[in-house]
Amino acid sequence: MLVAVLLIRAMTAQDHEVRVEPMDVAVSVDGAAERLAQAIREPTISPWYPEDDVEPFVRLREFLEESFPRVHEVAERRLVNDLTLHYVIEGDPGSSHVVFLAHMDVVPVEETTLSEWTHPPFDGVVADGFVWGRGTLDNKQNVMAIMEAAEQWLEEGARPEHTLHFVFGHDEEVGGTRGAKVVADEMKANGLEVVAVFDEGLVIADGLVPGVDEPVGLVGITEKGYLTVEIVARGDGGHASMPPEGLAVVRLSEAMQRLRDHPMPAALDGPTEMMLERTAPRMNFGYRVLFRNLWLFRPVVLGQMTAQPSTNAVVRTTAAPTMLRASPRENVLPQQAVGTVNFRIHPRDSIDGVLRYLEELLPEEYYQVEPIGEMRAEPSPLARLEGPGYEALERAVTQVYPGLLLAPNMLVGAADARHFTGLTSDVYRFQPIPMTSRDLERIHGTDERIAVEHYEALIRYYAVLLRQW
């Protein structure tokens, strides 16, 4: 009977496929690829301090104005802290609002890796069917694709019913607190009714979903929270020639080991479980038996997922020690040692929950825990899989990639989208770019690039998405 139940559940999995009437949207891809390459040539590295070089952002802004005259004629362009761009295209009076996010800033390139690049990271080369350079995947491709789609749409004489916002941040890679967050706070203060927010995030996963041979579009419907703490371990100081038992550095090492040995609880629930349910009908039969019967196999699946860093991150709150400091000199015993730990918080947990976990794990007698940094966020609420936002995304993706299976999932990193969850829970983190595991390594890594055909599809996606509003 048990075997019969397992097999029947596996064989009766319902596929979720969307069929829409085709919409022909032509894109002049050669010119678009060259404009993306030109944008890559501006090294818009995230500014940490006011004295950092911001001229590349100014030149990129001027290039956008020159390349997309119709957008600049129709939209109101607002500057936020002189660098973030906020375009507003007014809809019908009293209409609700739709937000499109992307960011212009990029991470720096390590000097020691320059020789490993096929083409220099800021040369913006178009070759071998790719646009090469830092920012082609994170995230100038979205900035330029949105502008390409909007320019063509407005040239046709169209106007939106909803008011559209294009928000292109300048500091997403360092928290977005002076860019996108400022825009979101202003929109909240003005009481704007927001229907949906679209941002970067997950991708079309090629060979990344277990048991599924075909690509799957993973749509981020939530984002893990973010918290950084300093763990201060106290101990006896003195001369290194006579070390006592209670050394601060040893206690700090013990604290880090406790974090590893006693992680926060893992569970197979929320968007991860939803993703497995949605993709099960496309899995090979063995995996389908497994994932369609989680009522029986959940402990086995969870054990496998916690064993791998990439899947462990989607089933629990993670803790990553990132920085350590102690004595100023090699022969001095410090009275305190400090470790910086970055937490990515699962939607079932919270910032307060993480702090309580640390309080129970680390005795107050020897340790002090302090949250630090401006970048601090609770996990995002789950966006709906029904309603106008998701339906618009689903139709747009299906126009470009007919038959592609879409499945909800969770963004384990951080994006500007988290600043907008106070305006609506319907925040979608997705860019329909096919990626293998090797492609994912290129984000923030060496030889970042985007295939020209994938960039053309990205523009078409935004063209269809815009037309629905």
Secondary structure as a PSIPRED ss2 file (coil, helix, strand):
# PSIPRED VFORMAT (PSIPRED V4.0)

   1 M C   1.000  0.000  0.000
   2 L H   0.000  1.000  0.000
   3 V H   0.000  1.000  0.000
   4 A H   0.000  1.000  0.000
   5 V H   0.000  1.000  0.000
   6 L H   0.000  1.000  0.000
   7 L H   0.000  1.000  0.000
   8 I H   0.000  1.000  0.000
   9 R H   0.000  1.000  0.000
  10 A H   0.000  1.000  0.000
  11 M H   0.000  1.000  0.000
  12 T C   1.000  0.000  0.000
  13 A C   1.000  0.000  0.000
  14 Q C   1.000  0.000  0.000
  15 D C   1.000  0.000  0.000
  16 H C   1.000  0.000  0.000
  17 E C   1.000  0.000  0.000
  18 V C   1.000  0.000  0.000
  19 R C   1.000  0.000  0.000
  20 V C   1.000  0.000  0.000
  21 E C   1.000  0.000  0.000
  22 P C   1.000  0.000  0.000
  23 M C   1.000  0.000  0.000
  24 D C   1.000  0.000  0.000
  25 V C   1.000  0.000  0.000
  26 A C   1.000  0.000  0.000
  27 V C   1.000  0.000  0.000
  28 S C   1.000  0.000  0.000
  29 V H   0.000  1.000  0.000
  30 D H   0.000  1.000  0.000
  31 G H   0.000  1.000  0.000
  32 A H   0.000  1.000  0.000
  33 A H   0.000  1.000  0.000
  34 E H   0.000  1.000  0.000
  35 R H   0.000  1.000  0.000
  36 L H   0.000  1.000  0.000
  37 A H   0.000  1.000  0.000
  38 Q H   0.000  1.000  0.000
  39 A H   0.000  1.000  0.000
  40 I H   0.000  1.000  0.000
  41 R C   1.000  0.000  0.000
  42 E C   1.000  0.000  0.000
  43 P C   1.000  0.000  0.000
  44 T C   1.000  0.000  0.000
  45 I E   0.000  0.000  1.000
  46 S C   1.000  0.000  0.000
  47 P C   1.000  0.000  0.000
  48 W C   1.000  0.000  0.000
  49 Y C   1.000  0.000  0.000
  50 P C   1.000  0.000  0.000
  51 E C   1.000  0.000  0.000
  52 D C   1.000  0.000  0.000
  53 D C   1.000  0.000  0.000
  54 V C   1.000  0.000  0.000
  55 E H   0.000  1.000  0.000
  56 P H   0.000  1.000  0.000
  57 F H   0.000  1.000  0.000
  58 V H   0.000  1.000  0.000
  59 R H   0.000  1.000  0.000
  60 L H   0.000  1.000  0.000
  61 R H   0.000  1.000  0.000
  62 E H   0.000  1.000  0.000
  63 F H   0.000  1.000  0.000
  64 L H   0.000  1.000  0.000
  65 E H   0.000  1.000  0.000
  66 E H   0.000  1.000  0.000
  67 S H   0.000  1.000  0.000
  68 F C   1.000  0.000  0.000
  69 P H   0.000  1.000  0.000
  70 R H   0.000  1.000  0.000
  71 V H   0.000  1.000  0.000
  72 H H   0.000  1.000  0.000
  73 E H   0.000  1.000  0.000
  74 V H   0.000  1.000  0.000
  75 A C   1.000  0.000  0.000
  76 E E   0.000  0.000  1.000
  77 R E   0.000  0.000  1.000
  78 R E   0.000  0.000  1.000
  79 L E   0.000  0.000  1.000
  80 V E   0.000  0.000  1.000
  81 N C   1.000  0.000  0.000
  82 D C   1.000  0.000  0.000
  83 L C   1.000  0.000  0.000
  84 T E   0.000  0.000  1.000
  85 L E   0.000  0.000  1.000
  86 H E   0.000  0.000  1.000
  87 Y E   0.000  0.000  1.000
  88 V E   0.000  0.000  1.000
  89 I E   0.000  0.000  1.000
  90 E C   1.000  0.000  0.000
  91 G C   1.000  0.000  0.000
  92 D C   1.000  0.000  0.000
  93 P C   1.000  0.000  0.000
  94 G C   1.000  0.000  0.000
  95 S C   1.000  0.000  0.000
  96 S C   1.000  0.000  0.000
  97 H E   0.000  0.000  1.000
  98 V E   0.000  0.000  1.000
  99 V E   0.000  0.000  1.000
 100 F E   0.000  0.000  1.000
 101 L E   0.000  0.000  1.000
 102 A E   0.000  0.000  1.000
 103 H E   0.000  0.000  1.000
 104 M C   1.000  0.000  0.000
 105 D C   1.000  0.000  0.000
 106 V E   0.000  0.000  1.000
 107 V C   1.000  0.000  0.000
 108 P C   1.000  0.000  0.000
 109 V C   1.000  0.000  0.000
 110 E C   1.000  0.000  0.000
 111 E H   0.000  1.000  0.000
 112 T H   0.000  1.000  0.000
 113 T H   0.000  1.000  0.000
 114 L H   0.000  1.000  0.000
 115 S H   0.000  1.000  0.000
 116 E H   0.000  1.000  0.000
 117 W C   1.000  0.000  0.000
 118 T C   1.000  0.000  0.000
 119 H C   1.000  0.000  0.000
 120 P C   1.000  0.000  0.000
 121 P C   1.000  0.000  0.000
 122 F C   1.000  0.000  0.000
 123 D C   1.000  0.000  0.000
 124 G C   1.000  0.000  0.000
 125 V E   0.000  0.000  1.000
 126 V E   0.000  0.000  1.000
 127 A E   0.000  0.000  1.000
 128 D C   1.000  0.000  0.000
 129 G C   1.000  0.000  0.000
 130 F E   0.000  0.000  1.000
 131 V E   0.000  0.000  1.000
 132 W E   0.000  0.000  1.000
 133 G C   1.000  0.000  0.000
 134 R C   1.000  0.000  0.000
 135 G C   1.000  0.000  0.000
 136 T C   1.000  0.000  0.000
 137 L C   1.000  0.000  0.000
 138 D C   1.000  0.000  0.000
 139 N C   1.000  0.000  0.000
 140 K H   0.000  1.000  0.000
 141 Q H   0.000  1.000  0.000
 142 N H   0.000  1.000  0.000
 143 V H   0.000  1.000  0.000
 144 M H   0.000  1.000  0.000
 145 A H   0.000  1.000  0.000
 146 I H   0.000  1.000  0.000
 147 M H   0.000  1.000  0.000
 148 E H   0.000  1.000  0.000
 149 A H   0.000  1.000  0.000
 150 A H   0.000  1.000  0.000
 151 E H   0.000  1.000  0.000
 152 Q H   0.000  1.000  0.000
 153 W H   0.000  1.000  0.000
 154 L H   0.000  1.000  0.000
 155 E H   0.000  1.000  0.000
 156 E C   1.000  0.000  0.000
 157 G C   1.000  0.000  0.000
 158 A C   1.000  0.000  0.000
 159 R C   1.000  0.000  0.000
 160 P C   1.000  0.000  0.000
 161 E C   1.000  0.000  0.000
 162 H C   1.000  0.000  0.000
 163 T E   0.000  0.000  1.000
 164 L E   0.000  0.000  1.000
 165 H E   0.000  0.000  1.000
 166 F E   0.000  0.000  1.000
 167 V E   0.000  0.000  1.000
 168 F E   0.000  0.000  1.000
 169 G E   0.000  0.000  1.000
 170 H C   1.000  0.000  0.000
 171 D C   1.000  0.000  0.000
 172 E H   0.000  1.000  0.000
 173 E H   0.000  1.000  0.000
 174 V H   0.000  1.000  0.000
 175 G C   1.000  0.000  0.000
 176 G C   1.000  0.000  0.000
 177 T C   1.000  0.000  0.000
 178 R C   1.000  0.000  0.000
 179 G C   1.000  0.000  0.000
 180 A H   0.000  1.000  0.000
 181 K H   0.000  1.000  0.000
 182 V H   0.000  1.000  0.000
 183 V H   0.000  1.000  0.000
 184 A H   0.000  1.000  0.000
 185 D H   0.000  1.000  0.000
 186 E H   0.000  1.000  0.000
 187 M H   0.000  1.000  0.000
 188 K H   0.000  1.000  0.000
 189 A H   0.000  1.000  0.000
 190 N C   1.000  0.000  0.000
 191 G C   1.000  0.000  0.000
 192 L C   1.000  0.000  0.000
 193 E C   1.000  0.000  0.000
 194 V E   0.000  0.000  1.000
 195 V E   0.000  0.000  1.000
 196 A E   0.000  0.000  1.000
 197 V E   0.000  0.000  1.000
 198 F E   0.000  0.000  1.000
 199 D E   0.000  0.000  1.000
 200 E E   0.000  0.000  1.000
 201 G E   0.000  0.000  1.000
 202 L E   0.000  0.000  1.000
 203 V E   0.000  0.000  1.000
 204 I E   0.000  0.000  1.000
 205 A E   0.000  0.000  1.000
 206 D C   1.000  0.000  0.000
 207 G C   1.000  0.000  0.000
 208 L C   1.000  0.000  0.000
 209 V C   1.000  0.000  0.000
 210 P C   1.000  0.000  0.000
 211 G C   1.000  0.000  0.000
 212 V C   1.000  0.000  0.000
 213 D C   1.000  0.000  0.000
 214 E C   1.000  0.000  0.000
 215 P C   1.000  0.000  0.000
 216 V E   0.000  0.000  1.000
 217 G E   0.000  0.000  1.000
 218 L E   0.000  0.000  1.000
 219 V E   0.000  0.000  1.000
 220 G E   0.000  0.000  1.000
 221 I E   0.000  0.000  1.000
 222 T E   0.000  0.000  1.000
 223 E E   0.000  0.000  1.000
 224 K C   1.000  0.000  0.000
 225 G E   0.000  0.000  1.000
 226 Y E   0.000  0.000  1.000
 227 L E   0.000  0.000  1.000
 228 T E   0.000  0.000  1.000
 229 V E   0.000  0.000  1.000
 230 E E   0.000  0.000  1.000
 231 I E   0.000  0.000  1.000
 232 V E   0.000  0.000  1.000
 233 A E   0.000  0.000  1.000
 234 R E   0.000  0.000  1.000
 235 G C   1.000  0.000  0.000
 236 D C   1.000  0.000  0.000
 237 G C   1.000  0.000  0.000
 238 G E   0.000  0.000  1.000
 239 H E   0.000  0.000  1.000
 240 A C   1.000  0.000  0.000
 241 S C   1.000  0.000  0.000
 242 M C   1.000  0.000  0.000
 243 P C   1.000  0.000  0.000
 244 P C   1.000  0.000  0.000
 245 E C   1.000  0.000  0.000
 246 G C   1.000  0.000  0.000
 247 L C   1.000  0.000  0.000
 248 A H   0.000  1.000  0.000
 249 V H   0.000  1.000  0.000
 250 V H   0.000  1.000  0.000
 251 R H   0.000  1.000  0.000
 252 L H   0.000  1.000  0.000
 253 S H   0.000  1.000  0.000
 254 E H   0.000  1.000  0.000
 255 A H   0.000  1.000  0.000
 256 M H   0.000  1.000  0.000
 257 Q H   0.000  1.000  0.000
 258 R H   0.000  1.000  0.000
 259 L H   0.000  1.000  0.000
 260 R H   0.000  1.000  0.000
 261 D H   0.000  1.000  0.000
 262 H C   1.000  0.000  0.000
 263 P C   1.000  0.000  0.000
 264 M C   1.000  0.000  0.000
 265 P C   1.000  0.000  0.000
 266 A C   1.000  0.000  0.000
 267 A C   1.000  0.000  0.000
 268 L C   1.000  0.000  0.000
 269 D C   1.000  0.000  0.000
 270 G H   0.000  1.000  0.000
 271 P H   0.000  1.000  0.000
 272 T H   0.000  1.000  0.000
 273 E H   0.000  1.000  0.000
 274 M H   0.000  1.000  0.000
 275 M H   0.000  1.000  0.000
 276 L H   0.000  1.000  0.000
 277 E H   0.000  1.000  0.000
 278 R H   0.000  1.000  0.000
 279 T H   0.000  1.000  0.000
 280 A H   0.000  1.000  0.000
 281 P H   0.000  1.000  0.000
 282 R H   0.000  1.000  0.000
 283 M C   1.000  0.000  0.000
 284 N C   1.000  0.000  0.000
 285 F H   0.000  1.000  0.000
 286 G H   0.000  1.000  0.000
 287 Y H   0.000  1.000  0.000
 288 R H   0.000  1.000  0.000
 289 V H   0.000  1.000  0.000
 290 L H   0.000  1.000  0.000
 291 F H   0.000  1.000  0.000
 292 R C   1.000  0.000  0.000
 293 N C   1.000  0.000  0.000
 294 L H   0.000  1.000  0.000
 295 W H   0.000  1.000  0.000
 296 L H   0.000  1.000  0.000
 297 F H   0.000  1.000  0.000
 298 R H   0.000  1.000  0.000
 299 P H   0.000  1.000  0.000
 300 V H   0.000  1.000  0.000
 301 V H   0.000  1.000  0.000
 302 L H   0.000  1.000  0.000
 303 G H   0.000  1.000  0.000
 304 Q H   0.000  1.000  0.000
 305 M H   0.000  1.000  0.000
 306 T H   0.000  1.000  0.000
 307 A C   1.000  0.000  0.000
 308 Q C   1.000  0.000  0.000
 309 P H   0.000  1.000  0.000
 310 S H   0.000  1.000  0.000
 311 T H   0.000  1.000  0.000
 312 N H   0.000  1.000  0.000
 313 A C   1.000  0.000  0.000
 314 V C   1.000  0.000  0.000
 315 V C   1.000  0.000  0.000
 316 R C   1.000  0.000  0.000
 317 T C   1.000  0.000  0.000
 318 T E   0.000  0.000  1.000
 319 A E   0.000  0.000  1.000
 320 A E   0.000  0.000  1.000
 321 P E   0.000  0.000  1.000
 322 T E   0.000  0.000  1.000
 323 M E   0.000  0.000  1.000
 324 L E   0.000  0.000  1.000
 325 R E   0.000  0.000  1.000
 326 A C   1.000  0.000  0.000
 327 S C   1.000  0.000  0.000
 328 P C   1.000  0.000  0.000
 329 R C   1.000  0.000  0.000
 330 E C   1.000  0.000  0.000
 331 N C   1.000  0.000  0.000
 332 V E   0.000  0.000  1.000
 333 L E   0.000  0.000  1.000
 334 P C   1.000  0.000  0.000
 335 Q C   1.000  0.000  0.000
 336 Q E   0.000  0.000  1.000
 337 A E   0.000  0.000  1.000
 338 V E   0.000  0.000  1.000
 339 G E   0.000  0.000  1.000
 340 T E   0.000  0.000  1.000
 341 V E   0.000  0.000  1.000
 342 N E   0.000  0.000  1.000
 343 F E   0.000  0.000  1.000
 344 R E   0.000  0.000  1.000
 345 I E   0.000  0.000  1.000
 346 H C   1.000  0.000  0.000
 347 P C   1.000  0.000  0.000
 348 R C   1.000  0.000  0.000
 349 D C   1.000  0.000  0.000
 350 S C   1.000  0.000  0.000
 351 I H   0.000  1.000  0.000
 352 D H   0.000  1.000  0.000
 353 G H   0.000  1.000  0.000
 354 V H   0.000  1.000  0.000
 355 L H   0.000  1.000  0.000
 356 R H   0.000  1.000  0.000
 357 Y H   0.000  1.000  0.000
 358 L H   0.000  1.000  0.000
 359 E H   0.000  1.000  0.000
 360 E H   0.000  1.000  0.000
 361 L H   0.000  1.000  0.000
 362 L C   1.000  0.000  0.000
 363 P C   1.000  0.000  0.000
 364 E C   1.000  0.000  0.000
 365 E C   1.000  0.000  0.000
 366 Y C   1.000  0.000  0.000
 367 Y E   0.000  0.000  1.000
 368 Q E   0.000  0.000  1.000
 369 V E   0.000  0.000  1.000
 370 E E   0.000  0.000  1.000
 371 P E   0.000  0.000  1.000
 372 I E   0.000  0.000  1.000
 373 G E   0.000  0.000  1.000
 374 E E   0.000  0.000  1.000
 375 M E   0.000  0.000  1.000
 376 R E   0.000  0.000  1.000
 377 A E   0.000  0.000  1.000
 378 E C   1.000  0.000  0.000
 379 P C   1.000  0.000  0.000
 380 S C   1.000  0.000  0.000
 381 P C   1.000  0.000  0.000
 382 L C   1.000  0.000  0.000
 383 A C   1.000  0.000  0.000
 384 R C   1.000  0.000  0.000
 385 L C   1.000  0.000  0.000
 386 E C   1.000  0.000  0.000
 387 G C   1.000  0.000  0.000
 388 P H   0.000  1.000  0.000
 389 G H   0.000  1.000  0.000
 390 Y H   0.000  1.000  0.000
 391 E H   0.000  1.000  0.000
 392 A H   0.000  1.000  0.000
 393 L H   0.000  1.000  0.000
 394 E H   0.000  1.000  0.000
 395 R H   0.000  1.000  0.000
 396 A H   0.000  1.000  0.000
 397 V H   0.000  1.000  0.000
 398 T H   0.000  1.000  0.000
 399 Q H   0.000  1.000  0.000
 400 V H   0.000  1.000  0.000
 401 Y C   1.000  0.000  0.000
 402 P C   1.000  0.000  0.000
 403 G C   1.000  0.000  0.000
 404 L C   1.000  0.000  0.000
 405 L E   0.000  0.000  1.000
 406 L E   0.000  0.000  1.000
 407 A E   0.000  0.000  1.000
 408 P E   0.000  0.000  1.000
 409 N E   0.000  0.000  1.000
 410 M E   0.000  0.000  1.000
 411 L E   0.000  0.000  1.000
 412 V C   1.000  0.000  0.000
 413 G C   1.000  0.000  0.000
 414 A C   1.000  0.000  0.000
 415 A C   1.000  0.000  0.000
 416 D H   0.000  1.000  0.000
 417 A H   0.000  1.000  0.000
 418 R H   0.000  1.000  0.000
 419 H H   0.000  1.000  0.000
 420 F H   0.000  1.000  0.000
 421 T C   1.000  0.000  0.000
 422 G C   1.000  0.000  0.000
 423 L C   1.000  0.000  0.000
 424 T C   1.000  0.000  0.000
 425 S C   1.000  0.000  0.000
 426 D C   1.000  0.000  0.000
 427 V E   0.000  0.000  1.000
 428 Y E   0.000  0.000  1.000
 429 R E   0.000  0.000  1.000
 430 F E   0.000  0.000  1.000
 431 Q E   0.000  0.000  1.000
 432 P E   0.000  0.000  1.000
 433 I E   0.000  0.000  1.000
 434 P E   0.000  0.000  1.000
 435 M E   0.000  0.000  1.000
 436 T C   1.000  0.000  0.000
 437 S H   0.000  1.000  0.000
 438 R H   0.000  1.000  0.000
 439 D H   0.000  1.000  0.000
 440 L H   0.000  1.000  0.000
 441 E H   0.000  1.000  0.000
 442 R H   0.000  1.000  0.000
 443 I C   1.000  0.000  0.000
 444 H C   1.000  0.000  0.000
 445 G C   1.000  0.000  0.000
 446 T C   1.000  0.000  0.000
 447 D C   1.000  0.000  0.000
 448 E C   1.000  0.000  0.000
 449 R E   0.000  0.000  1.000
 450 I E   0.000  0.000  1.000
 451 A E   0.000  0.000  1.000
 452 V H   0.000  1.000  0.000
 453 E H   0.000  1.000  0.000
 454 H H   0.000  1.000  0.000
 455 Y H   0.000  1.000  0.000
 456 E H   0.000  1.000  0.000
 457 A H   0.000  1.000  0.000
 458 L H   0.000  1.000  0.000
 459 I H   0.000  1.000  0.000
 460 R H   0.000  1.000  0.000
 461 Y H   0.000  1.000  0.000
 462 Y H   0.000  1.000  0.000
 463 A H   0.000  1.000  0.000
 464 V H   0.000  1.000  0.000
 465 L H   0.000  1.000  0.000
 466 L H   0.000  1.000  0.000
 467 R H   0.000  1.000  0.000
 468 Q C   1.000  0.000  0.000
 469 W C   1.000  0.000  0.000
